[in-house]
Amino acid sequence: MRGEGAPESEIFLASLQAGDAQAFEDMVKMYQHRIYGVALRMMGSRAEAEEVAQETFLRAHGALGDFRGDARLSTWLYTIASRLCLNRLASGEHRMARRRSDAVEMLRGRPEDQPGGDLERDEREAALHRAIAELPEERRVVVVLRDLEGLAYDEIAAALGLELGTVRSRLHRARLELKDKLERYLT
């Protein structure tokens, strides 16, 4: 998309806020994979990630009239997705469901079951994903948004409603914890 249909253009945002169904569909197409990716890394379950992504766009649709454009559209969507993930992660129901689904996900995603893949690379990648999944939620979300999605520190702070120093601190602690967990793969 270029010009008038660019995701951050005033014309595109005005179309979204006016309830233009095509603009909303375009927004979903532009961001669905990124929102799903964030949710998958946060939730650790494909099914829950799909639910969070769908809920993110449903909530965005209902709140487009309130979107002031202070932040980028992508940041606003990440905010919605991140808060939905954190709310789900905090619920006791999620913890029980996650324990049940962890075993299933581990069996589905074993590196040795992936044909033609480089086993060592797959093993490192699987270890990284496991290590990220084991981080406390408040650290996991900043790692996912910064290191996997490439958001700037100020965008993360805005998305999560945190001070910039808090984002930096959580990210630093998360990276140290990941380094410790992945030390054998780093040498």
N, C-alpha and C positions, 0 to 999 in steps of 0.2 A: 504494500500500500504506500502510495506517495501522495504528497500534497494534501488535498482536502480530507482524505481518508486516513491520514497518518494517525496513529493511536493517541498522540498527545496534542493534535491540532484542535484549535478552538471549534472548528466546524464539526469535527468528529464528536467531540465532547458535547456540543450543543445538540447534535442529533441523538446521542445516547440519552441525554437528559429530557429530550422531547418525546422519548418513548419510541424512537425509530427501531422497529424490529430488526431490520437489516444491520443497523449499526451495532445492536446488541449481539447479534449472531457473529458479526465480524470480531467484536471484542472477545467473545468466547473462543473463537477459532485462534485468535492471536495469543491468548493467554492460558488456554485450557491445559496444555502440556506442562507449562511451567508451574501452574497452581497444583496440578496433580503431582508433579515431582516433589514440590515442597511438602505436600501432605503425605506422600509416600515415605519420604525420609523422616518426617516427624512421627507418623503413626506406625510405620513398620508393617502395614498391612495394605494390600492392594484394595481390598473391599472397603476398608475404612477411608483410604485415600480417595477412592471414587466418590464416596458419600460426602467427604469434606469438600472436594472440588465442586460437586453439584450444589451443595449447600452454599458454598462461597458465591457462586454465580446467582443463585436464587436470592441471597441476601443483597448482593450488589444490585440486582435488578430492582429490588424493592427500595433501595436507598440511593439510587442514581440522582434523584432530585435533591438530595442533601450533599452530593459531591460538589465541593467548592473549587476543586482544582488547585488547592494549596500544595498538594503532593502530586506526583505523577500517578497516572491511572494504575500502572503496574504496582506501585507502592501501596496504593489504596487496596487493591485486590490481595496483595500479600498480607496486609494488616488483617483483613477479614479472615483469610485462610489461617494465618498464624494463631489468631485468637480462638477460632473454632478448634484447631488442633490442641491448643493448650487447655481449653475447657474440657475436651474429650479426654485428654491425658490425665487430667486431675480427677476425673470421675472414677469411683470405685468399680463401676460396671465395666469400664474400659480395661482396667487392670486385669480383671478375671478373664475377659474375652481375649486379651492380648496373650496371656499365658497359654491359652488353648491354641491360638493361631500361630504362636511362635514355632511350635514343633512342625506344623504343617508347612509354614513358609520356609523353614530350614531344609526340610526334605525336598521341597520344590526347587529351591535355589542352590543346591549343592554344586560347587564348581565342577566336580568330576562328572556330573551328569550333563554338562554343556558340551555338545559335540563340536569338535574343531576348535575349541577355545584354548588359549594358552593357559594351562593349569596354574602356573605360578602367578600370572597376572590376575586371573580370576580369584585365586586364593587371597591375594593382597586386597583386591577390591571388596571381596566378601568380608574380610577382616575389618576393613575401613568402615563398611556399612554397619557391621555389628558393633564396632566401637562407638560410632556416632549414635546408634540406637540405644546404647547403654548410658550415654551422657544424661545427666539430669535435664528435665525439660527446658529449663530456662537457659541452659548452655547449648542444648541441642538446637534450639530455634535460631540462635545467633550464628552458629556454625553453618547451618543449612542456608540461611539467608545470605550470609557473607561469602563463604567459601564455595558453596555449591550453586547458588543463584546469582552471585556477583553484585548484590546490593551494596551501596555505599553505607558507611557507618551512620550518617545522618538519616538515611532512608530507613535503616533498621530501627533506629531510635524512634522515628516518627511512627513506623508501623506497629511497634510494640509499646509505645507510650513510655519510653525509658529515657533517662539522661544519657548523653553521649558517652560519658565516663563509665556508666554502668554497662553499656554495650561493649566497650573496649575491654573492660575488666572481665566480663563473662566470656568473651571471645578468647582472651589470653588464657584464662583458666581452662577453658575447653580444649584449646590447642595443646596445652601442657599435658592434660589428661590423655588426649589422643596420642601424643608423642610417647607417653609412658606405655600405653596399651599396644602401640604398634612398633615398639622399639626393634623387635626382631626382624621386621620387614624393612626398616630404615637403614640397616647396616649392609 
